[in-house]
Amino acid sequence: MDETHRNGAAVRLVLVDAADEVKTWVSWLAVSMGIELVDIEPPSDATGDAVQEVMRSSPAIVVVGLARGAGWALEVVEGVDLIDPGITSIVLGEPGGDLWQRAIRAGARDVIAPDIGEDELRLALERAVAHAHSWPRGTTETDGDVRRGRVVTITSPKGGCGKTFLATNIAYALQSEARGRTVLIDYDLQFGDVAGALGLRPEYTVSHAVQAPADATSVKAFLTTHPSGLYALCAPLNPAEADILEPARLGTLIDTLRQQFDWVIIDSSAGISEANLVAIERSTDVVLMATTDLASISAMRKAVAVLDQIGMTAHRRWYVLNRANARVGLEQVDIERSLGLGVDTAIPSSRAVPIAMNQGIAVMEDDPRSPAARGVRELLQRLSPMIVDREPDGNRGWLQRMRS
């Protein structure tokens, strides 16, 4: 049976600069799996030209060989990832030495040896196809000559699901471990506490930013800098100020930041307000959170239905179950059956969360070995293949607490 994308189109694999024997092997297996194959041999060593040629083929999967060297191949992978991180890139080479780490940082999802067996190669392609199914095509990260970053809105229909915990830790990890710069917007305009969760003392807030001219220089003046290099735009200090913030101005603010940052993380308020819809409309990714109680699951199901009904479906959706190990009589399989959706990441309860948040420290910094931090990392690897699944430094937690 042919492998098809969720929009019904065939999954297309572009093979770039592979040796003849490798090309024959990959081509045969791809065709046997019903994957559409395009073979490219760039006429020059200019990686920019190679990337453009790859993108013209509208691939879901790109397999790059090392015929012109690892440096050339990784530049092609990185170029493809910058244009569309939804494309699954695989490097064909021996994964020894530092090639694996360099490839993952460039945006590849896998490194496979050219002499890998049929079963292993088939499994690698099946994983790539599964990833292709989870990312809708046609979502570009560029708009003409303007670089447009990823906008990730973290939301839930009910409060108390852990949005701020997740938003602050995702933003911290992206800034610390991924390429590019990250800004976190506290979009819970009445009662947001990103500042407290990260130990920040903002001089300016969203209220100041939306009243400024819509240009990068003006907006940057209102950002608060975290020691990691992360930028934050904190919630108004007075909850009453939320009533005077026009959703249209908030949307313009998001657009301005997206042109300046690689990642814009939005910690939204609970529910489906007009302001939240403005953020979701501009998002490339929406993380919907629920906890293991019937009210939260029911609200999640209704929220998904509303977004579908009003046509807000262009973004990538990720479903997160927080406090997933709570013993309340509901198992993950029951929740997925109730939602009619698969849970992408289940984050267990952990004492590390309240301990870190009460100190104003990200869990990913304070206790990276905790179950909650590992759950966050699982979601990060879905959002960004450039995040490396490496063993964290176990000493960071108690050293940070000593400094605090």
C-alpha positions as CSV (number, residue, x, y, z in Angstrom):
1,M,0.0,0.0,0.0
2,D,1.4,3.4,-0.9
3,E,2.5,5.6,1.9
4,T,0.5,8.9,1.9
5,H,0.6,12.1,3.7
6,R,-2.2,13.2,6.0
7,N,-3.4,15.4,3.1
8,G,-3.6,12.5,0.8
9,A,-0.5,13.2,-1.2
10,A,2.2,10.5,-1.6
11,V,5.2,10.8,0.7
12,R,8.1,12.0,-1.4
13,L,11.7,11.1,-0.6
14,V,14.5,13.1,-2.2
15,L,17.9,11.3,-2.3
16,V,20.8,13.7,-2.6
17,D,24.4,13.0,-3.5
18,A,24.5,9.3,-2.7
19,A,27.1,6.8,-3.9
20,D,25.8,4.6,-6.7
21,E,25.6,1.4,-4.6
22,V,23.8,3.3,-1.8
23,K,21.4,4.9,-4.3
24,T,20.4,1.6,-5.8
25,W,19.8,0.1,-2.3
26,V,17.7,3.0,-0.9
27,S,15.8,3.5,-4.2
28,W,14.8,-0.2,-4.3
29,L,13.6,-0.2,-0.8
30,A,11.7,3.1,-1.1
31,V,9.9,2.0,-4.2
32,S,9.0,-1.3,-2.5
33,M,7.4,0.7,0.4
34,G,5.4,2.8,-2.0
35,I,7.4,6.0,-1.4
36,E,7.8,8.4,-4.3
37,L,11.5,8.8,-5.0
38,V,13.4,11.8,-6.5
39,D,17.1,11.4,-7.1
40,I,19.2,14.7,-7.1
41,E,22.8,15.1,-8.0
42,P,23.6,18.9,-7.6
43,P,25.8,20.1,-10.5
44,S,27.9,22.3,-8.3
45,D,29.3,22.3,-4.7
46,A,27.2,25.3,-3.7
47,T,25.1,24.1,-0.9
48,G,22.6,26.9,-1.4
49,D,21.8,25.7,-4.9
50,A,21.5,22.2,-3.6
51,V,19.0,23.3,-0.9
52,Q,16.9,25.2,-3.5
53,E,16.8,22.1,-5.8
54,V,15.7,19.9,-2.9
55,M,12.9,22.3,-1.9
56,R,11.7,22.5,-5.5
57,S,10.9,18.8,-5.2
58,S,8.5,19.4,-2.2
59,P,10.0,16.5,-0.2
60,A,8.6,15.0,3.0
61,I,11.9,13.1,3.5
62,V,15.4,14.0,2.5
63,V,18.3,11.5,2.5
64,V,21.7,13.0,2.0
65,G,24.8,11.1,1.2
66,L,28.4,11.9,2.0
67,A,29.9,11.7,-1.5
68,R,31.0,15.4,-1.2
69,G,31.9,15.2,2.4
70,A,30.2,15.4,5.8
71,G,30.5,19.2,5.9
72,W,28.7,19.7,2.6
73,A,26.0,17.2,3.6
74,L,25.3,18.8,7.0
75,E,25.1,22.3,5.4
76,V,22.4,21.0,3.1
77,V,20.5,19.4,6.0
78,E,20.7,22.6,8.0
79,G,19.5,24.7,5.0
80,V,16.5,22.4,4.5
81,D,15.7,22.5,8.3
82,L,15.8,26.3,8.4
83,I,13.3,26.6,5.6
84,D,11.0,23.8,6.8
85,P,11.7,21.9,10.0
86,G,8.8,19.6,9.2
87,I,10.9,17.8,6.6
88,T,12.6,14.7,7.9
89,S,16.3,14.6,7.0
90,I,18.5,11.5,7.2
91,V,22.3,11.4,6.8
92,L,23.8,8.4,5.1
93,G,27.1,7.7,6.9
94,E,28.8,5.8,9.6
95,P,27.4,7.2,12.8
96,G,30.7,7.0,14.6
97,G,32.9,9.8,15.9
98,D,31.0,13.1,16.2
99,L,28.9,12.7,13.0
100,W,25.8,11.8,15.0
101,Q,25.9,14.9,17.2
102,R,26.8,17.2,14.3
103,A,24.0,15.8,12.2
104,I,21.3,16.1,14.9
105,R,22.4,19.7,15.6
106,A,22.1,20.4,11.9
107,G,18.5,19.2,12.0
108,A,18.8,15.6,10.9
109,R,16.5,13.1,12.6
110,D,18.7,10.0,11.9
111,V,22.2,8.9,10.8
112,I,22.3,5.5,9.2
113,A,25.3,3.5,7.9
114,P,25.4,2.9,4.1
115,D,25.8,-0.9,4.7
116,I,22.9,-1.1,7.1
117,G,20.7,-4.2,6.7
118,E,17.4,-4.3,4.9
119,D,15.3,-4.6,8.1
120,E,17.1,-1.7,9.8
121,L,16.9,0.5,6.8
122,R,13.2,-0.2,6.4
123,L,12.7,0.6,10.0
124,A,14.5,4.0,9.6
125,L,12.3,4.8,6.6
126,E,9.2,3.8,8.5
127,R,10.2,6.2,11.3
128,A,10.7,8.9,8.7
129,V,7.3,8.3,7.1
130,A,5.7,8.4,10.6
131,H,7.3,11.8,11.2
132,A,6.1,13.0,7.8
133,H,2.6,12.1,8.7
134,S,2.7,14.1,11.9
135,W,3.8,17.4,10.1
136,P,1.4,19.0,7.6
137,R,3.1,20.1,4.4
138,G,2.7,23.5,2.9
139,T,3.7,25.3,6.1
140,T,6.6,27.6,5.2
141,E,8.8,29.4,7.7
142,T,9.7,32.2,5.3
143,D,7.6,35.0,3.9
144,G,9.4,36.4,0.9
145,D,12.7,37.7,2.1
146,V,11.5,38.0,5.7
147,R,12.7,35.3,8.1
148,R,9.8,34.0,10.1
149,G,10.4,32.0,13.3
150,R,8.3,29.2,14.8
151,V,5.5,30.4,17.0
152,V,4.5,27.8,19.7
153,T,1.4,28.5,21.7
154,I,0.9,26.5,24.9
155,T,-2.7,26.4,25.9
156,S,-5.4,24.5,27.7
157,P,-9.2,25.0,28.0
158,K,-9.0,24.8,31.8
159,G,-6.6,26.4,34.2
160,G,-4.2,24.6,36.5
161,C,-2.8,22.2,33.8
162,G,0.8,23.4,34.1
163,K,1.1,25.7,31.1
164,T,3.5,28.1,32.7
165,F,5.7,25.2,33.8
166,L,5.8,23.8,30.3
167,A,6.2,27.1,28.5
168,T,9.1,28.3,30.7
169,N,11.0,25.0,30.4
170,I,10.5,24.7,26.7
171,A,11.7,28.3,26.2
172,Y,14.7,27.8,28.5
173,A,15.8,24.6,26.8
174,L,15.4,26.0,23.3
175,Q,17.5,29.0,24.1
176,S,20.1,26.8,25.9
177,E,20.4,23.9,23.6
178,A,19.0,24.8,20.1
179,R,20.3,27.1,17.4
180,G,18.9,30.6,17.3
181,R,17.2,32.9,19.8
182,T,14.1,32.5,21.8
183,V,11.5,34.9,23.3
184,L,8.8,33.9,25.7
185,I,5.5,35.9,25.9
186,D,3.4,35.7,29.1
187,Y,0.0,35.8,27.4
188,D,-2.0,35.2,30.6
189,L,-2.6,38.9,30.7
190,Q,-4.4,39.0,34.1
191,F,-2.6,36.5,36.2
192,G,0.5,35.3,34.3
193,D,3.6,34.4,36.4
194,V,6.3,33.8,33.9
195,A,8.4,36.4,35.8
196,G,8.1,34.5,39.1
197,A,8.7,31.1,37.5
198,L,12.0,32.3,36.0
199,G,13.1,34.6,38.8
200,L,12.7,37.8,36.7
201,R,12.0,41.4,37.8
202,P,10.6,43.0,34.7
203,E,10.8,46.8,34.3
204,Y,8.4,46.7,31.3
205,T,5.5,44.3,30.3
206,V,3.2,43.4,27.5
207,S,1.2,46.6,28.2
208,H,4.2,48.7,27.3
209,A,5.1,46.7,24.2
210,V,1.7,46.8,22.6
211,Q,1.6,50.6,22.9
212,A,5.0,51.0,21.2
213,P,5.5,51.4,17.4
214,A,5.4,48.0,15.7
215,D,9.1,47.8,14.9
216,A,11.8,45.5,16.2
217,T,13.9,48.2,17.9
218,S,10.9,49.5,19.9
219,V,9.7,46.1,21.0
220,K,13.1,44.8,22.1
221,A,13.4,47.7,24.6
222,F,10.6,46.1,26.6
223,L,12.0,42.6,26.8
224,T,13.5,41.2,30.0
225,T,16.7,39.1,29.7
226,H,17.1,35.8,31.6
227,P,20.7,34.7,32.5
228,S,20.5,31.9,29.9
229,G,20.0,34.5,27.1
230,L,16.3,33.9,26.9
231,Y,14.1,37.0,26.3
232,A,10.8,37.3,28.1
233,L,7.9,39.7,27.7
234,C,6.1,39.5,31.0
235,A,2.5,39.9,31.9
236,P,1.1,43.3,33.1
237,L,1.6,43.9,36.8
238,N,-2.0,45.1,37.2
239,P,-4.6,42.6,36.1
240,A,-6.9,45.5,35.1
241,E,-4.5,46.4,32.3
242,A,-5.5,43.2,30.4
243,D,-8.9,44.8,29.6
244,I,-7.3,47.6,27.5
245,L,-5.1,45.4,25.5
246,E,-6.6,45.0,22.0
247,P,-6.3,41.6,20.4
248,A,-5.3,43.2,17.1
249,R,-2.4,44.9,18.7
250,L,-1.4,41.7,20.4
251,G,-1.3,40.0,17.0
252,T,0.9,42.7,15.6
253,L,3.2,42.3,18.5
254,I,3.5,38.5,17.8
255,D,4.2,39.2,14.1
256,T,7.0,41.7,15.0
257,L,8.7,39.2,17.4
258,R,8.4,36.4,14.9
259,Q,10.5,38.3,12.4
260,Q,13.3,38.8,15.0
261,F,13.4,35.5,16.8
262,D,13.7,31.8,15.8
263,W,11.3,30.7,18.5
264,V,8.3,32.6,19.9
265,I,6.9,30.7,22.9
266,I,3.4,31.9,24.1
267,D,2.2,31.0,27.6
268,S,-1.6,31.6,27.0
269,S,-4.4,32.0,29.5
270,A,-6.9,29.2,30.0
271,G,-9.9,29.0,27.7
272,I,-10.6,30.1,24.1
273,S,-10.7,33.9,24.4
274,E,-10.4,36.3,21.5
275,A,-6.8,37.1,22.4
276,N,-6.0,33.3,22.5
277,L,-7.5,32.8,19.1
278,V,-5.3,35.7,17.8
279,A,-2.2,33.8,19.1
280,I,-3.4,30.4,17.8
281,E,-4.1,31.9,14.3
282,R,-0.4,33.0,14.1
283,S,1.1,29.8,15.5
284,T,3.0,27.2,13.6
285,D,2.6,24.8,16.6
286,V,-0.1,24.6,19.3
287,V,0.5,22.5,22.4
288,L,-2.8,21.5,24.0
289,M,-2.5,20.4,27.6
290,A,-4.8,18.4,29.9
291,T,-4.5,16.6,33.2
292,T,-5.9,13.2,34.2
293,D,-9.3,14.3,35.4
294,L,-12.6,14.1,33.5
295,A,-13.3,17.8,33.5
296,S,-10.0,18.6,31.9
297,I,-10.3,15.8,29.3
298,S,-13.9,16.9,28.4
299,A,-12.8,20.5,28.1
300,M,-9.9,19.5,25.8
301,R,-12.2,17.5,23.5
302,K,-14.6,20.6,23.2
303,A,-11.7,22.9,22.6
304,V,-10.3,20.8,19.7
305,A,-13.8,20.6,18.2
306,V,-14.2,24.4,18.4
307,L,-10.8,25.0,16.7
308,D,-11.8,22.5,13.9
309,Q,-15.2,24.2,13.4
310,I,-13.8,27.7,13.0
311,G,-11.1,26.4,10.6
312,M,-8.0,26.9,12.8
313,T,-6.3,23.8,11.6
314,A,-3.2,25.1,9.7
315,H,-0.9,24.7,12.7
316,R,0.8,21.5,14.0
317,R,-0.9,20.2,17.1
318,W,0.7,18.4,20.0
319,Y,-1.3,16.8,22.8
320,V,0.3,16.8,26.2
321,L,-1.0,14.9,29.3
322,N,0.4,16.5,32.4
323,R,0.6,14.7,35.8
324,A,0.1,11.5,33.8
325,N,1.0,9.2,36.6
326,A,-1.7,10.5,39.0
327,R,-3.7,7.5,40.3
328,V,-7.2,8.7,39.7
329,G,-8.6,5.7,37.9
330,L,-7.9,7.0,34.4
331,E,-5.2,5.4,32.2
332,Q,-3.6,7.0,29.2
333,V,-5.4,4.6,26.9
334,D,-8.7,5.6,28.4
335,I,-8.0,9.3,27.9
336,E,-6.9,8.8,24.3
337,R,-10.1,6.8,23.6
338,S,-12.1,9.6,25.2
339,L,-10.4,12.3,23.2
340,G,-10.2,10.4,20.0
341,L,-6.6,11.6,19.8
342,G,-3.2,10.2,20.5
343,V,-1.2,11.8,23.4
344,D,2.2,12.9,22.0
345,T,3.8,13.4,25.4
346,A,2.9,12.3,28.9
347,I,4.7,14.2,31.7
348,P,4.6,12.6,35.1
349,S,4.2,14.4,38.4
350,S,7.5,15.4,40.1
351,R,8.5,17.1,43.2
352,A,11.1,18.9,41.1
353,V,8.4,21.1,39.6
354,P,7.2,23.0,42.6
355,I,10.7,23.1,44.1
356,A,12.1,24.7,41.0
357,M,9.2,27.1,40.3
358,N,9.2,28.3,44.0
359,Q,12.9,29.2,43.5
360,G,12.3,30.9,40.2
361,I,14.4,28.3,38.3
362,A,13.5,26.2,35.2
363,V,13.2,22.5,36.0
364,M,15.4,21.8,33.0
365,E,18.2,23.7,34.7
366,D,17.5,22.8,38.4
367,D,16.9,19.1,38.1
368,P,17.3,17.9,34.5
369,R,17.2,14.2,35.6
370,S,13.7,14.5,37.1
371,P,10.8,12.7,35.5
372,A,9.1,16.0,34.6
373,A,12.3,17.3,32.9
374,R,12.5,14.1,30.8
375,G,8.9,14.5,29.8
376,V,9.6,18.1,28.7
377,R,12.6,16.8,26.7
378,E,10.4,14.3,24.9
379,L,8.1,17.1,23.7
380,L,11.1,19.2,22.7
381,Q,12.5,16.4,20.5
382,R,9.1,16.4,18.7
383,L,9.1,20.2,18.3
384,S,12.7,20.4,17.3
385,P,14.9,17.5,16.0
386,M,17.9,19.7,16.8
387,I,17.5,19.0,20.5
388,V,19.9,16.2,21.4
389,D,18.8,13.4,23.7
390,R,21.9,13.4,25.8
391,E,22.4,12.5,29.5
392,P,22.0,15.7,31.5
393,D,24.5,17.0,34.0
394,G,23.3,15.6,37.4
395,N,25.2,18.1,39.4
396,R,23.5,21.2,38.0
397,G,20.5,20.8,40.3
398,W,22.1,21.0,43.7
399,L,24.6,23.6,42.5
400,Q,21.8,25.8,41.3
401,R,20.0,25.5,44.6
402,M,23.2,26.4,46.5
403,R,23.5,29.5,44.4
404,S,19.9,30.4,45.1
